[in-house]
Amino acid sequence: MLPLHSTFSRQFEKLLLALSVFLFSITAFAQSQIDTVRITQFVNQIKDSYNIPGVAVSITDLDSAIYLEHFGKINPHEQLLIGSCSKSFTALLILKLQQKKLLHIDEPVVKYLNIKTNAPIVKGRAR
């Protein structure tokens, strides 16, 4: 396990943020065709800028992969663990939904889920 503040960890966080912003700024998810050349150039630029040894990128559209590439020292037949990266993607998606006024982060989550709970609903942000 990498130390929390290792150089590689910081580089990976920057890459993750850059890729997230890039992928959500294009309309790849709403289209059946994407600009694979642009994505490949972008990933290579970020990988080289931060001296990251290897990156795997997968873009899916519901049930199929529409872009699947590996860059650098990545074995294409090896499964990679996403680890806690999904938390960053989830947070980014929530903020994108708020930006589009599809949800409000100060509202209780049960407002958006089809579940019943007896737990008290507390309004306000966690500090």
N, CA, C and O atoms as CSV, one atom per row, in Angstrom:
chain,resi,resn,atom,element,x,y,z
A,1,MET,N,N,0.849,-1.188,0.000
A,1,MET,CA,C,0.000,0.000,0.000
A,1,MET,C,C,0.889,1.244,0.000
A,1,MET,O,O,1.885,1.306,0.721
A,2,LEU,N,N,0.520,2.229,-0.812
A,2,LEU,CA,C,1.298,3.454,-0.908
A,2,LEU,C,C,1.040,4.355,0.285
A,2,LEU,O,O,-0.080,4.414,0.792
A,3,PRO,N,N,2.085,5.065,0.740
A,3,PRO,CA,C,1.842,6.062,1.784
A,3,PRO,C,C,0.844,7.090,1.258
A,3,PRO,O,O,0.826,7.385,0.063
A,4,LEU,N,N,0.023,7.629,2.137
A,4,LEU,CA,C,-1.047,8.535,1.749
A,4,LEU,C,C,-0.530,9.736,0.954
A,4,LEU,O,O,-1.186,10.180,0.012
A,5,HIS,N,N,0.620,10.254,1.319
A,5,HIS,CA,C,1.115,11.465,0.671
A,5,HIS,C,C,2.316,11.191,-0.222
A,5,HIS,O,O,3.168,12.064,-0.388
A,6,SER,N,N,2.401,10.015,-0.790
A,6,SER,CA,C,3.518,9.715,-1.673
A,6,SER,C,C,3.409,10.535,-2.946
A,6,SER,O,O,2.324,10.991,-3.304
A,7,THR,N,N,4.526,10.722,-3.627
A,7,THR,CA,C,4.544,11.461,-4.882
A,7,THR,C,C,3.623,10.808,-5.893
A,7,THR,O,O,2.875,11.496,-6.588
A,8,PHE,N,N,3.668,9.481,-5.984
A,8,PHE,CA,C,2.804,8.777,-6.927
A,8,PHE,C,C,1.346,8.991,-6.582
A,8,PHE,O,O,0.524,9.180,-7.479
A,9,SER,N,N,1.003,8.966,-5.299
A,9,SER,CA,C,-0.377,9.161,-4.870
A,9,SER,C,C,-0.874,10.545,-5.280
A,9,SER,O,O,-1.997,10.675,-5.767
A,10,ARG,N,N,-0.061,11.572,-5.091
A,10,ARG,CA,C,-0.452,12.929,-5.492
A,10,ARG,C,C,-0.584,13.026,-7.005
A,10,ARG,O,O,-1.492,13.683,-7.513
A,11,GLN,N,N,0.325,12.370,-7.726
A,11,GLN,CA,C,0.249,12.386,-9.183
A,11,GLN,C,C,-1.012,11.674,-9.651
A,11,GLN,O,O,-1.680,12.131,-10.578
A,12,PHE,N,N,-1.336,10.564,-9.016
A,12,PHE,CA,C,-2.530,9.824,-9.392
A,12,PHE,C,C,-3.778,10.655,-9.130
A,12,PHE,O,O,-4.703,10.651,-9.943
A,13,GLU,N,N,-3.819,11.368,-8.005
A,13,GLU,CA,C,-4.965,12.215,-7.702
A,13,GLU,C,C,-5.125,13.301,-8.753
A,13,GLU,O,O,-6.245,13.598,-9.169
A,14,LYS,N,N,-4.014,13.901,-9.190
A,14,LYS,CA,C,-4.072,14.930,-10.228
A,14,LYS,C,C,-4.551,14.335,-11.547
A,14,LYS,O,O,-5.357,14.942,-12.253
A,15,LEU,N,N,-4.055,13.149,-11.876
A,15,LEU,CA,C,-4.483,12.490,-13.101
A,15,LEU,C,C,-5.963,12.163,-13.039
A,15,LEU,O,O,-6.689,12.385,-14.008
A,16,LEU,N,N,-6.411,11.644,-11.925
A,16,LEU,CA,C,-7.820,11.298,-11.757
A,16,LEU,C,C,-8.695,12.529,-11.922
A,16,LEU,O,O,-9.720,12.475,-12.603
A,17,LEU,N,N,-8.307,13.626,-11.313
A,17,LEU,CA,C,-9.072,14.860,-11.432
A,17,LEU,C,C,-9.084,15.349,-12.881
A,17,LEU,O,O,-10.133,15.720,-13.408
A,18,ALA,N,N,-7.920,15.348,-13.516
A,18,ALA,CA,C,-7.836,15.813,-14.902
A,18,ALA,C,C,-8.684,14.949,-15.822
A,18,ALA,O,O,-9.404,15.466,-16.676
A,19,LEU,N,N,-8.600,13.638,-15.649
A,19,LEU,CA,C,-9.403,12.739,-16.480
A,19,LEU,C,C,-10.891,12.912,-16.212
A,19,LEU,O,O,-11.698,12.891,-17.141
A,20,SER,N,N,-11.256,13.082,-14.953
A,20,SER,CA,C,-12.664,13.262,-14.611
A,20,SER,C,C,-13.231,14.513,-15.267
A,20,SER,O,O,-14.304,14.479,-15.871
A,21,VAL,N,N,-12.506,15.609,-15.144
A,21,VAL,CA,C,-12.969,16.860,-15.746
A,21,VAL,C,C,-13.064,16.713,-17.253
A,21,VAL,O,O,-14.032,17.162,-17.866
A,22,PHE,N,N,-12.067,16.089,-17.848
A,22,PHE,CA,C,-12.056,15.900,-19.301
A,22,PHE,C,C,-13.225,15.025,-19.749
A,22,PHE,O,O,-13.955,15.387,-20.672
A,23,LEU,N,N,-13.397,13.898,-19.110
A,23,LEU,CA,C,-14.424,12.958,-19.546
A,23,LEU,C,C,-15.829,13.496,-19.346
A,23,LEU,O,O,-16.722,13.199,-20.140
A,24,PHE,N,N,-16.038,14.276,-18.307
A,24,PHE,CA,C,-17.368,14.809,-18.089
A,24,PHE,C,C,-17.609,16.088,-18.874
A,24,PHE,O,O,-18.742,16.564,-18.942
A,25,SER,N,N,-16.567,16.651,-19.465
A,25,SER,CA,C,-16.757,17.845,-20.281
A,25,SER,C,C,-17.071,17.487,-21.726
A,25,SER,O,O,-17.610,18.312,-22.465
A,26,ILE,N,N,-16.743,16.274,-22.134
A,26,ILE,CA,C,-17.108,15.845,-23.480
A,26,ILE,C,C,-18.456,15.144,-23.430
A,26,ILE,O,O,-18.940,14.791,-22.354
A,27,THR,N,N,-19.040,14.951,-24.554
A,27,THR,CA,C,-20.362,14.328,-24.587
A,27,THR,C,C,-20.273,12.865,-24.965
A,27,THR,O,O,-21.168,12.338,-25.627
A,28,ALA,N,N,-19.211,12.205,-24.555
A,28,ALA,CA,C,-18.986,10.810,-24.923
A,28,ALA,C,C,-20.079,9.890,-24.415
A,28,ALA,O,O,-20.402,8.890,-25.057
A,29,PHE,N,N,-20.653,10.221,-23.262
A,29,PHE,CA,C,-21.631,9.327,-22.681
A,29,PHE,C,C,-22.975,9.389,-23.404
A,29,PHE,O,O,-23.774,8.457,-23.313
A,30,ALA,N,N,-23.221,10.467,-24.111
A,30,ALA,CA,C,-24.480,10.605,-24.815
A,30,ALA,C,C,-24.357,10.248,-26.291
A,30,ALA,O,O,-25.350,10.269,-27.017
A,31,GLN,N,N,-23.159,9.924,-26.738
A,31,GLN,CA,C,-22.932,9.640,-28.144
A,31,GLN,C,C,-22.440,8.216,-28.309
A,31,GLN,O,O,-21.848,7.638,-27.397
A,32,SER,N,N,-22.689,7.662,-29.475
A,32,SER,CA,C,-22.180,6.321,-29.740
A,32,SER,C,C,-20.754,6.375,-30.276
A,32,SER,O,O,-20.035,5.377,-30.219
A,33,GLN,N,N,-20.337,7.528,-30.797
A,33,GLN,CA,C,-18.976,7.670,-31.299
A,33,GLN,C,C,-18.265,8.741,-30.493
A,33,GLN,O,O,-18.840,9.785,-30.185
A,34,ILE,N,N,-17.016,8.477,-30.154
A,34,ILE,CA,C,-16.235,9.436,-29.387
A,34,ILE,C,C,-14.938,9.711,-30.127
A,34,ILE,O,O,-14.545,8.956,-31.016
A,35,ASP,N,N,-14.279,10.792,-29.754
A,35,ASP,CA,C,-13.020,11.177,-30.381
A,35,ASP,C,C,-11.877,10.448,-29.675
A,35,ASP,O,O,-11.269,10.980,-28.746
A,36,THR,N,N,-11.595,9.232,-30.122
A,36,THR,CA,C,-10.582,8.404,-29.463
A,36,THR,C,C,-9.188,9.000,-29.601
A,36,THR,O,O,-8.354,8.827,-28.713
A,37,VAL,N,N,-8.929,9.689,-30.687
A,37,VAL,CA,C,-7.616,10.318,-30.875
A,37,VAL,C,C,-7.405,11.394,-29.819
A,37,VAL,O,O,-6.327,11.495,-29.232
A,38,ARG,N,N,-8.434,12.193,-29.581
A,38,ARG,CA,C,-8.345,13.266,-28.580
A,38,ARG,C,C,-8.139,12.697,-27.177
A,38,ARG,O,O,-7.333,13.214,-26.402
A,39,ILE,N,N,-8.862,11.644,-26.860
A,39,ILE,CA,C,-8.718,11.019,-25.545
A,39,ILE,C,C,-7.311,10.443,-25.386
A,39,ILE,O,O,-6.667,10.643,-24.356
A,40,THR,N,N,-6.838,9.731,-26.403
A,40,THR,CA,C,-5.491,9.134,-26.350
A,40,THR,C,C,-4.421,10.201,-26.181
A,40,THR,O,O,-3.511,10.034,-25.369
A,41,GLN,N,N,-4.511,11.299,-26.935
A,41,GLN,CA,C,-3.535,12.385,-26.810
A,41,GLN,C,C,-3.579,12.999,-25.416
A,41,GLN,O,O,-2.535,13.289,-24.832
A,42,PHE,N,N,-4.781,13.199,-24.883
A,42,PHE,CA,C,-4.924,13.795,-23.564
A,42,PHE,C,C,-4.315,12.907,-22.480
A,42,PHE,O,O,-3.571,13.389,-21.625
A,43,VAL,N,N,-4.630,11.612,-22.515
A,43,VAL,CA,C,-4.112,10.691,-21.501
A,43,VAL,C,C,-2.591,10.626,-21.577
A,43,VAL,O,O,-1.920,10.658,-20.546
A,44,ASN,N,N,-2.043,10.537,-22.779
A,44,ASN,CA,C,-0.583,10.504,-22.925
A,44,ASN,C,C,0.057,11.790,-22.409
A,44,ASN,O,O,1.110,11.742,-21.773
A,45,GLN,N,N,-0.563,12.931,-22.674
A,45,GLN,CA,C,-0.028,14.214,-22.208
A,45,GLN,C,C,0.002,14.267,-20.678
A,45,GLN,O,O,1.006,14.669,-20.090
A,46,ILE,N,N,-1.096,13.862,-20.035
A,46,ILE,CA,C,-1.153,13.881,-18.569
A,46,ILE,C,C,-0.180,12.866,-17.986
A,46,ILE,O,O,0.537,13.164,-17.031
A,47,LYS,N,N,-0.156,11.666,-18.562
A,47,LYS,CA,C,0.748,10.609,-18.072
A,47,LYS,C,C,2.197,11.075,-18.132
A,47,LYS,O,O,2.957,10.890,-17.181
A,48,ASP,N,N,2.572,11.679,-19.254
A,48,ASP,CA,C,3.954,12.140,-19.418
A,48,ASP,C,C,4.251,13.351,-18.536
A,48,ASP,O,O,5.346,13.455,-17.984
A,49,SER,N,N,3.292,14.266,-18.397
A,49,SER,CA,C,3.494,15.469,-17.586
A,49,SER,C,C,3.755,15.134,-16.122
A,49,SER,O,O,4.567,15.785,-15.464
A,50,TYR,N,N,3.057,14.108,-15.614
A,50,TYR,CA,C,3.197,13.743,-14.210
A,50,TYR,C,C,4.096,12.534,-14.008
A,50,TYR,O,O,4.216,12.018,-12.897
A,51,ASN,N,N,4.731,12.084,-15.094
A,51,ASN,CA,C,5.666,10.957,-15.022
A,51,ASN,C,C,5.015,9.728,-14.370
A,51,ASN,O,O,5.592,9.094,-13.487
A,52,ILE,N,N,3.816,9.416,-14.823
A,52,ILE,CA,C,3.066,8.276,-14.305
A,52,ILE,C,C,3.422,7.054,-15.146
A,52,ILE,O,O,3.329,7.113,-16.373
A,53,PRO,N,N,3.824,5.956,-14.527
A,53,PRO,CA,C,4.321,4.805,-15.292
A,53,PRO,C,C,3.269,4.108,-16.156
A,53,PRO,O,O,3.614,3.558,-17.202
A,54,GLY,N,N,2.020,4.115,-15.757
A,54,GLY,CA,C,1.008,3.425,-16.544
A,54,GLY,C,C,-0.393,3.825,-16.162
A,54,GLY,O,O,-0.671,4.147,-15.007
A,55,VAL,N,N,-1.281,3.802,-17.152
A,55,VAL,CA,C,-2.672,4.189,-16.948
A,55,VAL,C,C,-3.551,3.278,-17.803
A,55,VAL,O,O,-3.192,2.950,-18.934
A,56,ALA,N,N,-4.688,2.874,-17.270
A,56,ALA,CA,C,-5.692,2.149,-18.041
A,56,ALA,C,C,-6.955,2.997,-18.056
A,56,ALA,O,O,-7.367,3.520,-17.021
A,57,VAL,N,N,-7.572,3.133,-19.231
A,57,VAL,CA,C,-8.771,3.954,-19.377
A,57,VAL,C,C,-9.865,3.114,-20.029
A,57,VAL,O,O,-9.646,2.460,-21.049
A,58,SER,N,N,-11.037,3.149,-19.421
A,58,SER,CA,C,-12.190,2.454,-19.974
A,58,SER,C,C,-13.385,3.396,-19.929
A,58,SER,O,O,-13.714,3.945,-18.878
A,59,ILE,N,N,-14.031,3.580,-21.077
A,59,ILE,CA,C,-15.266,4.365,-21.151
A,59,ILE,C,C,-16.339,3.411,-21.645
A,59,ILE,O,O,-16.196,2.778,-22.691
A,60,THR,N,N,-17.409,3.320,-20.879
A,60,THR,CA,C,-18.480,2.399,-21.245
A,60,THR,C,C,-19.776,3.151,-21.481
A,60,THR,O,O,-19.986,4.246,-20.958
A,61,ASP,N,N,-20.627,2.549,-22.269
A,61,ASP,CA,C,-21.946,3.096,-22.544
A,61,ASP,C,C,-22.947,1.997,-22.227
A,61,ASP,O,O,-23.225,1.134,-23.060
A,62,LEU,N,N,-23.480,2.039,-21.027
A,62,LEU,CA,C,-24.400,1.039,-20.506
A,62,LEU,C,C,-23.788,-0.351,-20.493
A,62,LEU,O,O,-23.199,-0.741,-19.485
A,63,ASP,N,N,-23.905,-1.116,-21.576
A,63,ASP,CA,C,-23.467,-2.507,-21.528
A,63,ASP,C,C,-22.268,-2.829,-22.403
A,63,ASP,O,O,-21.933,-4.002,-22.568
A,64,SER,N,N,-21.609,-1.819,-22.970
A,64,SER,CA,C,-20.468,-2.111,-23.833
A,64,SER,C,C,-19.365,-1.085,-23.648
A,64,SER,O,O,-19.618,0.073,-23.315
A,65,ALA,N,N,-18.137,-1.531,-23.870
A,65,ALA,CA,C,-16.984,-0.632,-23.806
A,65,ALA,C,C,-16.865,0.087,-25.147
A,65,ALA,O,O,-16.825,-0.546,-26.201
A,66,ILE,N,N,-16.808,1.421,-25.091
A,66,ILE,CA,C,-16.647,2.177,-26.327
A,66,ILE,C,C,-15.231,2.721,-26.471
A,66,ILE,O,O,-14.850,3.197,-27.540
A,67,TYR,N,N,-14.451,2.649,-25.390
A,67,TYR,CA,C,-13.037,3.019,-25.443
A,67,TYR,C,C,-12.335,2.241,-24.342
A,67,TYR,O,O,-12.710,2.322,-23.173
A,68,LEU,N,N,-11.319,1.494,-24.726
A,68,LEU,CA,C,-10.580,0.680,-23.762
A,68,LEU,C,C,-9.125,0.647,-24.205
A,68,LEU,O,O,-8.786,0.004,-25.198
A,69,GLU,N,N,-8.263,1.345,-23.462
A,69,GLU,CA,C,-6.844,1.426,-23.822
A,69,GLU,C,C,-5.982,1.373,-22.565
A,69,GLU,O,O,-6.418,1.728,-21.470
A,70,HIS,N,N,-4.755,0.922,-22.756
A,70,HIS,CA,C,-3.768,0.979,-21.678
A,70,HIS,C,C,-2.562,1.754,-22.203
A,70,HIS,O,O,-2.239,1.702,-23.390
A,71,PHE,N,N,-1.907,2.469,-21.300
A,71,PHE,CA,C,-0.782,3.319,-21.648
A,71,PHE,C,C,0.373,3.016,-20.703
A,71,PHE,O,O,0.169,2.868,-19.498
A,72,GLY,N,N,1.570,2.925,-21.238
A,72,GLY,CA,C,2.751,2.722,-20.402
A,72,GLY,C,C,2.869,1.307,-19.903
A,72,GLY,O,O,2.521,0.353,-20.599
A,73,LYS,N,N,3.368,1.179,-18.677
A,73,LYS,CA,C,3.676,-0.130,-18.095
A,73,LYS,C,C,2.465,-0.758,-17.443
A,73,LYS,O,O,2.431,-0.949,-16.228
A,74,ILE,N,N,1.465,-1.080,-18.259
A,74,ILE,CA,C,0.251,-1.737,-17.791
A,74,ILE,C,C,0.088,-3.014,-18.599
A,74,ILE,O,O,0.150,-2.993,-19.828
A,75,ASN,N,N,-0.121,-4.123,-17.905
A,75,ASN,CA,C,-0.398,-5.384,-18.583
A,75,ASN,C,C,-1.872,-5.372,-18.975
A,75,ASN,O,O,-2.737,-5.340,-18.100
A,76,PRO,N,N,-2.180,-5.399,-20.287
A,76,PRO,CA,C,-3.579,-5.303,-20.710
A,76,PRO,C,C,-4.447,-6.484,-20.273
A,76,PRO,O,O,-5.674,-6.400,-20.337
A,77,HIS,N,N,-3.835,-7.572,-19.834
A,77,HIS,CA,C,-4.593,-8.752,-19.411
A,77,HIS,C,C,-4.767,-8.824,-17.892
A,77,HIS,O,O,-5.395,-9.750,-17.378
A,78,GLU,N,N,-4.214,-7.853,-17.187
A,78,GLU,CA,C,-4.296,-7.837,-15.728
A,78,GLU,C,C,-5.481,-6.982,-15.282
A,78,GLU,O,O,-5.703,-5.894,-15.813
A,79,GLN,N,N,-6.230,-7.473,-14.318
A,79,GLN,CA,C,-7.323,-6.687,-13.761
A,79,GLN,C,C,-6.761,-5.716,-12.744
A,79,GLN,O,O,-5.948,-6.093,-11.900
A,80,LEU,N,N,-7.192,-4.465,-12.823
A,80,LEU,CA,C,-6.737,-3.439,-11.902
A,80,LEU,C,C,-7.850,-3.120,-10.914
A,80,LEU,O,O,-9.023,-3.066,-11.283
A,81,LEU,N,N,-7.480,-2.912,-9.674
A,81,LEU,CA,C,-8.458,-2.560,-8.644
A,81,LEU,C,C,-8.677,-1.053,-8.658
A,81,LEU,O,O,-7.718,-0.284,-8.716
A,82,ILE,N,N,-9.913,-0.640,-8.607
A,82,ILE,CA,C,-10.221,0.787,-8.621
A,82,ILE,C,C,-10.045,1.387,-7.225
A,82,ILE,O,O,-9.861,2.596,-7.084
A,83,GLY,N,N,-10.100,0.545,-6.204
A,83,GLY,CA,C,-9.886,1.023,-4.842
A,83,GLY,C,C,-10.875,2.105,-4.453
A,83,GLY,O,O,-12.075,1.972,-4.694
A,84,SER,N,N,-10.381,3.160,-3.861
A,84,SER,CA,C,-11.243,4.246,-3.390
A,84,SER,C,C,-11.491,5.307,-4.454
A,84,SER,O,O,-12.084,6.345,-4.161
A,85,CYS,N,N,-11.053,5.068,-5.668
A,85,CYS,CA,C,-11.264,6.053,-6.744
A,85,CYS,C,C,-12.738,6.286,-7.013
A,85,CYS,O,O,-13.124,7.376,-7.437
A,86,SER,N,N,-13.567,5.282,-6.774
A,86,SER,CA,C,-14.995,5.445,-7.039
A,86,SER,C,C,-15.602,6.538,-6.160
A,86,SER,O,O,-16.603,7.145,-6.541
A,87,LYS,N,N,-15.019,6.795,-5.004
A,87,LYS,CA,C,-15.529,7.868,-4.145
A,87,LYS,C,C,-15.370,9.219,-4.831
A,87,LYS,O,O,-16.261,10.065,-4.763
A,88,SER,N,N,-14.235,9.418,-5.490
A,88,SER,CA,C,-14.005,10.679,-6.206
A,88,SER,C,C,-14.984,10.830,-7.360
A,88,SER,O,O,-15.531,11.911,-7.574
A,89,PHE,N,N,-15.208,9.749,-8.108
A,89,PHE,CA,C,-16.156,9.797,-9.215
A,89,PHE,C,C,-17.568,10.072,-8.703
A,89,PHE,O,O,-18.301,10.859,-9.302
A,90,THR,N,N,-17.949,9.438,-7.615
A,90,THR,CA,C,-19.281,9.640,-7.048
A,90,THR,C,C,-19.463,11.095,-6.625
A,90,THR,O,O,-20.497,11.701,-6.905
A,91,ALA,N,N,-18.470,11.649,-5.958
A,91,ALA,CA,C,-18.545,13.052,-5.524
A,91,ALA,C,C,-18.645,13.980,-6.733
A,91,ALA,O,O,-19.435,14.924,-6.728
A,92,LEU,N,N,-17.859,13.717,-7.753
A,92,LEU,CA,C,-17.904,14.540,-8.958
A,92,LEU,C,C,-19.278,14.456,-9.632
A,92,LEU,O,O,-19.832,15.470,-10.056
A,93,LEU,N,N,-19.813,13.250,-9.726
A,93,LEU,CA,C,-21.132,13.081,-10.339
A,93,LEU,C,C,-22.218,13.793,-9.547
A,93,LEU,O,O,-23.118,14.397,-10.131
A,94,ILE,N,N,-22.142,13.728,-8.224
A,94,ILE,CA,C,-23.125,14.414,-7.381
A,94,ILE,C,C,-23.069,15.923,-7.618
A,94,ILE,O,O,-24.106,16.579,-7.723
A,95,LEU,N,N,-21.862,16.465,-7.702
A,95,LEU,CA,C,-21.736,17.905,-7.945
A,95,LEU,C,C,-22.204,18.282,-9.347
A,95,LEU,O,O,-22.771,19.357,-9.540
A,96,LYS,N,N,-21.971,17.405,-10.330
A,96,LYS,CA,C,-22.471,17.656,-11.686
A,96,LYS,C,C,-24.003,17.646,-11.694
A,96,LYS,O,O,-24.624,18.464,-12.373
A,97,LEU,N,N,-24.615,16.722,-10.939
A,97,LEU,CA,C,-26.075,16.682,-10.851
A,97,LEU,C,C,-26.620,17.939,-10.171
A,97,LEU,O,O,-27.666,18.459,-10.557
A,98,GLN,N,N,-25.908,18.413,-9.167
A,98,GLN,CA,C,-26.340,19.649,-8.517
A,98,GLN,C,C,-26.209,20.819,-9.484
A,98,GLN,O,O,-27.084,21.684,-9.536
A,99,GLN,N,N,-25.128,20.850,-10.246
A,99,GLN,CA,C,-24.912,21.919,-11.222
A,99,GLN,C,C,-26.055,21.960,-12.248
A,99,GLN,O,O,-26.456,23.032,-12.702
A,100,LYS,N,N,-26.566,20.784,-12.601
A,100,LYS,CA,C,-27.682,20.707,-13.558
A,100,LYS,C,C,-29.038,20.821,-12.855
A,100,LYS,O,O,-30.087,20.649,-13.476
A,101,LYS,N,N,-29.001,21.112,-11.552
A,101,LYS,CA,C,-30.209,21.287,-10.733
A,101,LYS,C,C,-31.092,20.036,-10.705
A,101,LYS,O,O,-32.317,20.130,-10.642
A,102,LEU,N,N,-30.449,18.864,-10.753
A,102,LEU,CA,C,-31.176,17.605,-10.650
A,102,LEU,C,C,-31.212,17.094,-9.218
A,102,LEU,O,O,-32.002,16.206,-8.898
A,103,LEU,N,N,-30.376,17.639,-8.363
A,103,LEU,CA,C,-30.423,17.360,-6.931
A,103,LEU,C,C,-29.775,18.513,-6.192
A,103,LEU,O,O,-29.106,19.358,-6.786
A,104,HIS,N,N,-29.987,18.532,-4.885
A,104,HIS,CA,C,-29.382,19.557,-4.040
A,104,HIS,C,C,-28.665,18.844,-2.900
A,104,HIS,O,O,-29.268,18.035,-2.195
A,105,ILE,N,N,-27.389,19.138,-2.719
A,105,ILE,CA,C,-26.602,18.368,-1.749
A,105,ILE,C,C,-27.006,18.604,-0.301
A,105,ILE,O,O,-26.621,17.831,0.577
A,106,ASP,N,N,-27.772,19.651,-0.034
A,106,ASP,CA,C,-28.217,19.886,1.341
A,106,ASP,C,C,-29.504,19.129,1.676
A,106,ASP,O,O,-29.933,19.127,2.830
A,107,GLU,N,N,-30.115,18.495,0.693
A,107,GLU,CA,C,-31.332,17.724,0.934
A,107,GLU,C,C,-30.971,16.333,1.457
A,107,GLU,O,O,-29.908,15.807,1.127
A,108,PRO,N,N,-31.839,15.738,2.262
A,108,PRO,CA,C,-31.590,14.369,2.738
A,108,PRO,C,C,-31.567,13.392,1.562
A,108,PRO,O,O,-32.357,13.528,0.628
A,109,VAL,N,N,-30.686,12.432,1.604
A,109,VAL,CA,C,-30.529,11.481,0.506
A,109,VAL,C,C,-31.789,10.658,0.280
A,109,VAL,O,O,-32.045,10.217,-0.840
A,110,VAL,N,N,-32.582,10.443,1.333
A,110,VAL,CA,C,-33.804,9.656,1.180
A,110,VAL,C,C,-34.806,10.328,0.251
A,110,VAL,O,O,-35.709,9.664,-0.257
A,111,LYS,N,N,-34.670,11.614,0.021
A,111,LYS,CA,C,-35.542,12.325,-0.916
A,111,LYS,C,C,-35.365,11.775,-2.335
A,111,LYS,O,O,-36.306,11.798,-3.129
A,112,TYR,N,N,-34.160,11.279,-2.659
A,112,TYR,CA,C,-33.849,10.831,-4.004
A,112,TYR,C,C,-33.861,9.307,-4.152
A,112,TYR,O,O,-33.725,8.792,-5.262
A,113,LEU,N,N,-34.021,8.599,-3.058
A,113,LEU,CA,C,-34.025,7.140,-3.102
A,113,LEU,C,C,-35.400,6.611,-2.756
A,113,LEU,O,O,-36.146,7.241,-2.007
A,114,ASN,N,N,-35.730,5.479,-3.289
A,114,ASN,CA,C,-37.020,4.870,-3.022
A,114,ASN,C,C,-36.900,3.932,-1.820
A,114,ASN,O,O,-37.072,2.718,-1.935
A,115,ILE,N,N,-36.598,4.532,-0.657
A,115,ILE,CA,C,-36.473,3.747,0.568
A,115,ILE,C,C,-37.242,4.446,1.687
A,115,ILE,O,O,-37.446,5.660,1.664
A,116,LYS,N,N,-37.654,3.656,2.649
A,116,LYS,CA,C,-38.306,4.210,3.826
A,116,LYS,C,C,-37.380,3.996,5.018
A,116,LYS,O,O,-36.736,2.956,5.150
A,117,THR,N,N,-37.331,5.000,5.874
A,117,THR,CA,C,-36.476,4.906,7.052
A,117,THR,C,C,-37.173,5.546,8.248
A,117,THR,O,O,-37.965,6.478,8.104
A,118,ASN,N,N,-36.865,5.032,9.412
A,118,ASN,CA,C,-37.373,5.621,10.647
A,118,ASN,C,C,-36.355,6.571,11.267
A,118,ASN,O,O,-36.617,7.202,12.290
A,119,ALA,N,N,-35.198,6.662,10.634
A,119,ALA,CA,C,-34.148,7.532,11.168
A,119,ALA,C,C,-34.568,8.993,11.034
A,119,ALA,O,O,-35.218,9.368,10.058
A,120,PRO,N,N,-34.198,9.813,12.011
A,120,PRO,CA,C,-34.549,11.234,11.916
A,120,PRO,C,C,-33.786,11.889,10.755
A,120,PRO,O,O,-32.622,11.575,10.506
A,121,ILE,N,N,-34.454,12.789,10.063
A,121,ILE,CA,C,-33.826,13.513,8.946
A,121,ILE,C,C,-33.235,14.791,9.509
A,121,ILE,O,O,-33.939,15.606,10.104
A,122,VAL,N,N,-31.936,14.957,9.317
A,122,VAL,CA,C,-31.217,16.124,9.817
A,122,VAL,C,C,-30.796,16.953,8.625
A,122,VAL,O,O,-30.114,16.459,7.727
A,123,LYS,N,N,-31.198,18.211,8.614
A,123,LYS,CA,C,-30.822,19.097,7.511
A,123,LYS,C,C,-29.542,19.819,7.859
A,123,LYS,O,O,-29.227,20.030,9.031
A,124,GLY,N,N,-28.807,20.195,6.830
A,124,GLY,CA,C,-27.572,20.938,7.029
A,124,GLY,C,C,-26.376,20.105,6.601
A,124,GLY,O,O,-26.475,18.895,6.400
A,125,ARG,N,N,-25.274,20.765,6.471
A,125,ARG,CA,C,-24.050,20.102,6.025
A,125,ARG,C,C,-23.244,19.573,7.194
A,125,ARG,O,O,-23.247,20.144,8.284
A,126,ALA,N,N,-22.568,18.490,6.949
A,126,ALA,CA,C,-21.645,17.959,7.962
A,126,ALA,C,C,-20.443,18.877,8.029
A,126,ALA,O,O,-19.974,19.378,7.008
A,127,ARG,N,N,-19.963,19.089,9.198
A,127,ARG,CA,C,-18.802,19.987,9.357
A,127,ARG,C,C,-17.623,19.206,9.860
A,127,ARG,O,O,-16.549,19.772,10.061
